[in-house]
Amino acid sequence: AQSVTQPDIHITVSEGASLELRCNYSYGATPYLFWYVQSPGQGLQLLLKYFSGDTLVQGIKGFEAEFKRSQSSFNLRKPSVHWSDAAEYFCAVVPRLIAGGYNKLIFGAGTRLAVHP
Amino acid sequence: DTAVSQTPKYLVTQMGNDKSIKCEQNLGHDTMYWYKQDSKKFLKIMFSYNNKELIINETVPNRFSPKSPDKAHLNLHINSLELGDSAVYFCASSHPPSDRDYSETQYFGPGTRLLVL
């Protein structure tokens, strides 16, 4: 079945430590890939996206993600986490458009990041 | 200079009532969406309109009726509210989907937190 999986429900890291959030997808053709962040009580903000080309994508707030076709993964990374990065992180996909297709975001279950001082 | 706005931010109501949530975007986008985030933070698309025309209608109870009076507005009316309707409802907008090899980024509003008692 087509799906987006975020294996880690909760992750806790120390401030200044590196971070990697995992995302795997299961689609016949590589979908468009996104990472969104949701701070407590807030809406969703786009961190970065991958459509094609360079498999290492740079985003806002110092985040990057690497697309690995062989692993069907799009993991999010940050070399040094700040306390303000504590939030819920969502991986999302849009299946490749077909003629007349629709821009439907399909979300993973989210990973809650806690940052210790 | 708010891009996607929603009103109200919070909505507390009794079971059986009818309520509406409004969404407005000033980004000049043609396509708008409603997503529902349940108590476990899971996000799922409900509807999408492109230029006032319904293009995505997921398996949502027909008590939910979206209305798009113009391209900049997409409202969500809910009849006979049930306990299970308690959730956060997010509006989003984007340029219209196309058959070019990329997906249009969706911009989200801050959410409307609905609590049905």
Interface residues (C-beta under 8 A of the other chain):
Chain A: Y32 F34 Y36 Q38 Q42 G43 L44 Q45 L46 K49 F51 S52 E88 F90 A92 V94 L97 I98 A99 G100 G101 Y102 N103 K104 L105 I106 F107 A109 G110 R112
Chain B: V4 T31 Y33 Y35 K40 K41 F42 L43 K44 I45 S48 I55 I56 F90 A92 S94 P96 P97 S98 D99 D101 Y102 S103 E104 T105 Q106 Y107 F108 G109 P110 G111
